Amino acid sequence: MYYLFHMASPLGPLTLGSDGEALTGLWYDGQRYDRAGIKGDVEDLGNTSSDLFQEAERWLRTYFSGEIPSFMPAIHLSGTPFQKAVWTLLQAVPYGKTATYGEIAEALEHCHVSEGDCTRAVGNAISRNPISIIIPCHRIIASTGALTGYAGGIARKKALLAFEELNRQKDMGDASTPFPIMTSSGF
């Protein structure tokens, strides 16, 4: 059985998915690859939350309040070994910082293709990240510094990076800035 939960966020409605044991998906409603990987019977809980979804919702509310969550909800990643390796590396990119697709490719221990092809393969794996925001694919940018390739849309990627940068600059010991409520323009 697969379970879905819906919640509001400053960047628009989110759908969270679970296999009953861990979070398996977090999508912006309508994004590219929205609810990809859902298999079998699905129970849509609407906004009625289970303990598992409450933990993920608490993580997101903490994040959007401007604080760095000190905990991680249980997650279960379903993908190829290569995708899982890339998604694991994404979790090492610190809050308020960015890395390039090439840097992620270089950090992989086993990429059995040429450097340019490996970077493209990394980009493809990142585009299929099933747990947006919590697995911070929004922190990955092009080598030129350009914001590219975010399944939730470039406007959301730009907003998340600006939000993290604002809070990172505040010496995290000070009060953090909550995420501004986004308008319908661009989202």
Sequence and secondary structure as in RCSB ss.txt:
>XXXX:A:sequence
MYYLFHMASPLGPLTLGSDGEALTGLWYDGQRYDRAGIKGDVEDLGNTSSDLFQEAERWLRTYFSGEIPSFMPAI
HLSGTPFQKAVWTLLQAVPYGKTATYGEIAEALEHCHVSEGDCTRAVGNAISRNPISIIIPCHRIIASTGALTGY
AGGIARKKALLAFEELNRQKDMGDASTPFPIMTSSGF
>XXXX:A:secstr
 EEEEEE  TTS EEEEE SSSEEEEEETT TTTTTT  S EEE TT   HHHHHHHHHHHHHHTT   SS   B
   S HHHHHHHHHHTTS TT  EEHHHHHHH S   S HHHHHHHHHHHHHT SBTTTS GGGEE TTS     
TT HHHHHHHHHHHHHHHTTTTTS         STT 
